[in-house]
Amino acid sequence: MEIHRAVADVLLGASLRQVAADCRHELVVAAGLRPEQLTPQTFRDEVAAFMRVLARHLGERHGGDRRIGQALREWVAETDHYEAWDALLSGFLFEGREGLLRRGRLLFPGSLTAHWSES
């Protein structure tokens, strides 16, 4: 999956969970795997790496966009990838931010969260 297509999908309302599923599906098709050959681990690392890059891209290039903020809020409920948390807490203001800020600071070392502002 290309990063620009993933961004366009999110801007059109796709969740990051959907993007991750689409990314995995593309990898499965490209590898020519059949359903019976798949396990939950199939392409897990590759999809996780792509989603980290995507989260970083979304935070750096689309900070403040409500659609992106919503997608990242939903995604951090499912993942402990620092890149998603950092993109969300570095570039978006939203209701309930204080709770996520506290949780993020518990998940990640202070050196990684020091730049997250309180407001």
DRENPA-3360 file (N, C-alpha, C; in nm, 2 decimals, always signed):
BEGIN
1 = MEIHRAVA = +0.09/-0.12/+0.00/+0.00/+0.00/+0.00/+0.09/+0.12/+0.00 ~ +0.05/+0.22/-0.07/+0.13/+0.35/-0.08/+0.07/+0.44/+0.03 ~ +0.16/+0.52/+0.09/+0.13/+0.61/+0.20/+0.03/+0.71/+0.15 ~ +0.04/+0.76/+0.03/-0.05/+0.87/-0.01/-0.19/+0.81/-0.03 ~ -0.20/+0.69/-0.08/-0.34/+0.63/-0.09/-0.40/+0.61/+0.05 ~ -0.32/+0.56/+0.14/-0.37/+0.54/+0.28/-0.42/+0.67/+0.34 ~ -0.34/+0.78/+0.32/-0.38/+0.91/+0.37/-0.51/+0.95/+0.31 ~ -0.52/+0.94/+0.18/-0.65/+0.97/+0.11/-0.77/+0.89/+0.16;
9 = DVLLGASL = -0.74/+0.76/+0.19/-0.85/+0.68/+0.25/-0.89/+0.73/+0.38 ~ -0.80/+0.77/+0.47/-0.83/+0.82/+0.60/-0.91/+0.95/+0.59 ~ -0.86/+1.04/+0.50/-0.93/+1.17/+0.48/-1.07/+1.15/+0.43 ~ -1.10/+1.03/+0.36/-1.23/+1.00/+0.31/-1.32/+0.93/+0.42 ~ -1.26/+0.90/+0.53/-1.33/+0.84/+0.64/-1.29/+0.70/+0.68 ~ -1.20/+0.64/+0.62/-1.15/+0.51/+0.66/-1.08/+0.51/+0.79 ~ -1.10/+0.41/+0.87/-1.03/+0.40/+1.00/-0.89/+0.35/+0.97 ~ -0.81/+0.37/+1.07/-0.67/+0.31/+1.06/-0.68/+0.16/+1.07;
17 = RQVAADCR = -0.77/+0.11/+1.13/-0.79/-0.04/+1.14/-0.83/-0.09/+1.00 ~ -0.91/-0.02/+0.92/-0.94/-0.05/+0.79/-0.82/-0.05/+0.70 ~ -0.74/+0.06/+0.71/-0.62/+0.08/+0.64/-0.52/-0.04/+0.66 ~ -0.51/-0.08/+0.79/-0.42/-0.19/+0.82/-0.47/-0.32/+0.76 ~ -0.60/-0.34/+0.76/-0.66/-0.46/+0.70/-0.63/-0.46/+0.55 ~ -0.65/-0.34/+0.49/-0.63/-0.33/+0.34/-0.48/-0.36/+0.31 ~ -0.39/-0.30/+0.39/-0.25/-0.32/+0.37/-0.21/-0.47/+0.38 ~ -0.27/-0.54/+0.48/-0.24/-0.68/+0.49/-0.30/-0.76/+0.37;
25 = HELVVAAG = -0.42/-0.72/+0.33/-0.48/-0.79/+0.22/-0.39/-0.78/+0.09 ~ -0.34/-0.66/+0.07/-0.25/-0.63/-0.05/-0.13/-0.72/-0.04 ~ -0.07/-0.73/+0.08/+0.05/-0.82/+0.09/+0.01/-0.96/+0.07 ~ -0.10/-1.01/+0.12/-0.14/-1.15/+0.10/-0.16/-1.18/-0.05 ~ -0.23/-1.09/-0.12/-0.25/-1.10/-0.26/-0.12/-1.10/-0.34 ~ -0.03/-1.01/-0.31/+0.09/-1.00/-0.38/+0.18/-1.12/-0.36 ~ +0.17/-1.18/-0.24/+0.24/-1.31/-0.21/+0.18/-1.43/-0.27 ~ +0.05/-1.42/-0.31/-0.02/-1.53/-0.37/-0.06/-1.63/-0.27;
33 = LRPEQLTP = -0.08/-1.59/-0.15/-0.12/-1.68/-0.04/-0.27/-1.71/-0.04 ~ -0.31/-1.84/-0.01/-0.44/-1.88/+0.00/-0.49/-1.86/+0.15 ~ -0.62/-1.85/+0.17/-0.67/-1.83/+0.31/-0.63/-1.94/+0.41 ~ -0.62/-2.06/+0.36/-0.57/-2.17/+0.46/-0.43/-2.15/+0.49 ~ -0.35/-2.07/+0.42/-0.21/-2.05/+0.45/-0.19/-1.94/+0.55 ~ -0.29/-1.86/+0.58/-0.28/-1.75/+0.67/-0.29/-1.78/+0.82 ~ -0.22/-1.71/+0.90/-0.23/-1.71/+1.04/-0.24/-1.56/+1.09 ~ -0.28/-1.54/+1.21/-0.28/-1.40/+1.26/-0.15/-1.33/+1.25;
41 = QTFRDEVA = -0.04/-1.41/+1.25/+0.10/-1.36/+1.24/+0.14/-1.32/+1.10 ~ +0.06/-1.37/+1.00/+0.10/-1.34/+0.86/+0.11/-1.19/+0.83 ~ +0.22/-1.14/+0.80/+0.25/-1.00/+0.76/+0.22/-0.91/+0.88 ~ +0.21/-0.96/+1.00/+0.19/-0.87/+1.12/+0.30/-0.76/+1.13 ~ +0.42/-0.80/+1.12/+0.53/-0.71/+1.14/+0.53/-0.61/+1.02 ~ +0.51/-0.65/+0.90/+0.51/-0.56/+0.79/+0.40/-0.45/+0.80 ~ +0.28/-0.50/+0.84/+0.17/-0.41/+0.86/+0.20/-0.31/+0.97 ~ +0.25/-0.36/+1.08/+0.28/-0.27/+1.19/+0.38/-0.16/+1.15;
49 = AFMRVLAR = +0.48/-0.20/+1.07/+0.58/-0.11/+1.03/+0.52/+0.00/+0.94 ~ +0.43/-0.04/+0.85/+0.36/+0.05/+0.76/+0.28/+0.15/+0.84 ~ +0.21/+0.10/+0.94/+0.12/+0.18/+1.02/+0.19/+0.28/+1.10 ~ +0.31/+0.24/+1.15/+0.40/+0.34/+1.22/+0.44/+0.45/+1.13 ~ +0.48/+0.42/+1.01/+0.52/+0.52/+0.91/+0.39/+0.61/+0.88 ~ +0.28/+0.55/+0.86/+0.16/+0.62/+0.83/+0.12/+0.72/+0.94 ~ +0.13/+0.67/+1.06/+0.09/+0.76/+1.18/+0.19/+0.88/+1.19 ~ +0.31/+0.85/+1.17/+0.41/+0.96/+1.17/+0.38/+1.06/+1.06;
57 = HLGERHGG = +0.35/+1.01/+0.94/+0.31/+1.10/+0.82/+0.19/+1.18/+0.86 ~ +0.09/+1.12/+0.91/-0.04/+1.19/+0.94/-0.01/+1.30/+1.04 ~ +0.06/+1.27/+1.14/+0.09/+1.37/+1.25/+0.17/+1.49/+1.19 ~ +0.27/+1.46/+1.11/+0.36/+1.56/+1.06/+0.29/+1.65/+0.95 ~ +0.21/+1.59/+0.87/+0.15/+1.66/+0.75/+0.01/+1.70/+0.77 ~ -0.06/+1.64/+0.87/-0.21/+1.67/+0.88/-0.25/+1.70/+1.02 ~ -0.15/+1.75/+1.10/-0.18/+1.79/+1.24/-0.30/+1.89/+1.24 ~ -0.39/+1.87/+1.33/-0.50/+1.96/+1.35/-0.63/+1.92/+1.27;
65 = DRRIGQAL = -0.61/+1.84/+1.17/-0.73/+1.80/+1.08/-0.81/+1.70/+1.17 ~ -0.94/+1.74/+1.19/-1.02/+1.66/+1.28/-1.04/+1.51/+1.23 ~ -1.05/+1.49/+1.10/-1.06/+1.36/+1.05/-0.94/+1.27/+1.09 ~ -0.83/+1.33/+1.08/-0.70/+1.26/+1.11/-0.70/+1.23/+1.26 ~ -0.73/+1.34/+1.34/-0.73/+1.33/+1.48/-0.82/+1.22/+1.53 ~ -0.94/+1.21/+1.47/-1.04/+1.10/+1.51/-0.98/+0.97/+1.48 ~ -0.93/+0.95/+1.36/-0.87/+0.82/+1.32/-0.76/+0.78/+1.41 ~ -0.67/+0.88/+1.45/-0.56/+0.85/+1.54/-0.61/+0.81/+1.68;
73 = REWVAETD = -0.72/+0.88/+1.73/-0.78/+0.85/+1.86/-0.83/+0.71/+1.87 ~ -0.90/+0.67/+1.76/-0.95/+0.53/+1.75/-0.83/+0.43/+1.75 ~ -0.73/+0.47/+1.68/-0.61/+0.38/+1.66/-0.53/+0.36/+1.79 ~ -0.51/+0.46/+1.87/-0.44/+0.45/+1.99/-0.51/+0.37/+2.09 ~ -0.64/+0.35/+2.08/-0.72/+0.26/+2.17/-0.68/+0.12/+2.14 ~ -0.62/+0.09/+2.02/-0.59/-0.05/+1.98/-0.44/-0.08/+1.98 ~ -0.36/+0.02/+1.98/-0.22/+0.00/+1.96/-0.13/+0.07/+2.07 ~ -0.01/+0.02/+2.09/+0.08/+0.09/+2.18/+0.20/+0.14/+2.10;
81 = HYEAWDAL = +0.18/+0.16/+1.97/+0.29/+0.21/+1.88/+0.31/+0.36/+1.92 ~ +0.43/+0.39/+1.96/+0.47/+0.52/+2.00/+0.43/+0.62/+1.89 ~ +0.46/+0.59/+1.76/+0.43/+0.68/+1.65/+0.29/+0.73/+1.65 ~ +0.19/+0.64/+1.67/+0.05/+0.69/+1.67/+0.02/+0.78/+1.79 ~ +0.07/+0.74/+1.91/+0.05/+0.82/+2.03/+0.11/+0.96/+2.01 ~ +0.24/+0.96/+1.96/+0.31/+1.08/+1.94/+0.24/+1.17/+1.84 ~ +0.19/+1.11/+1.73/+0.12/+1.19/+1.63/+0.00/+1.26/+1.69 ~ -0.08/+1.18/+1.76/-0.20/+1.23/+1.82/-0.17/+1.34/+1.93;
89 = LSGFLFEG = -0.09/+1.31/+2.02/-0.07/+1.40/+2.13/+0.02/+1.52/+2.10 ~ +0.09/+1.51/+1.99/+0.18/+1.62/+1.95/+0.10/+1.72/+1.86 ~ +0.00/+1.68/+1.79/-0.06/+1.76/+1.69/-0.21/+1.78/+1.70 ~ -0.28/+1.74/+1.81/-0.42/+1.75/+1.81/-0.47/+1.78/+1.95 ~ -0.57/+1.87/+1.95/-0.64/+1.90/+2.07/-0.78/+1.84/+2.06 ~ -0.83/+1.77/+2.16/-0.96/+1.71/+2.16/-1.01/+1.68/+2.30 ~ -1.14/+1.66/+2.31/-1.20/+1.62/+2.44/-1.14/+1.49/+2.49 ~ -1.10/+1.48/+2.61/-1.05/+1.36/+2.67/-0.90/+1.35/+2.65;
97 = REGLLRRG = -0.84/+1.45/+2.60/-0.69/+1.45/+2.58/-0.61/+1.42/+2.70 ~ -0.66/+1.48/+2.81/-0.58/+1.47/+2.94/-0.57/+1.32/+2.98 ~ -0.67/+1.25/+2.97/-0.67/+1.10/+3.00/-0.57/+1.03/+2.92 ~ -0.57/+1.06/+2.79/-0.48/+0.99/+2.70/-0.34/+1.03/+2.72 ~ -0.32/+1.16/+2.76/-0.19/+1.21/+2.79/-0.13/+1.14/+2.91 ~ -0.21/+1.12/+3.01/-0.16/+1.05/+3.13/-0.13/+0.90/+3.09 ~ -0.21/+0.84/+3.02/-0.19/+0.70/+2.98/-0.06/+0.69/+2.89 ~ -0.05/+0.78/+2.80/+0.07/+0.78/+2.71/+0.20/+0.80/+2.79;
105 = RLLFPGSL = +0.19/+0.89/+2.89/+0.31/+0.91/+2.97/+0.35/+0.79/+3.06 ~ +0.25/+0.70/+3.09/+0.28/+0.58/+3.16/+0.34/+0.47/+3.06 ~ +0.29/+0.48/+2.94/+0.34/+0.38/+2.84/+0.48/+0.40/+2.79 ~ +0.52/+0.53/+2.78/+0.64/+0.57/+2.71/+0.73/+0.65/+2.81 ~ +0.86/+0.63/+2.79/+0.96/+0.71/+2.88/+0.94/+0.86/+2.86 ~ +0.97/+0.93/+2.97/+0.96/+1.07/+2.98/+1.04/+1.14/+2.87 ~ +1.15/+1.09/+2.83/+1.23/+1.15/+2.72/+1.15/+1.15/+2.59 ~ +1.06/+1.06/+2.57/+0.98/+1.05/+2.45/+0.85/+1.14/+2.46;
113 = TAHWSES = +0.81/+1.17/+2.58/+0.68/+1.24/+2.60/+0.70/+1.38/+2.65 ~ +0.82/+1.43/+2.67/+0.84/+1.56/+2.73/+0.78/+1.67/+2.64 ~ +0.78/+1.65/+2.51/+0.73/+1.76/+2.42/+0.57/+1.76/+2.41 ~ +0.50/+1.67/+2.47/+0.36/+1.66/+2.47/+0.31/+1.77/+2.56 ~ +0.24/+1.87/+2.51/+0.19/+1.98/+2.60/+0.07/+1.94/+2.67 ~ +0.04/+2.00/+2.78/-0.08/+1.97/+2.86/-0.21/+2.02/+2.80 ~ -0.20/+2.12/+2.71/-0.32/+2.16/+2.64/-0.31/+2.17/+2.49;
% end
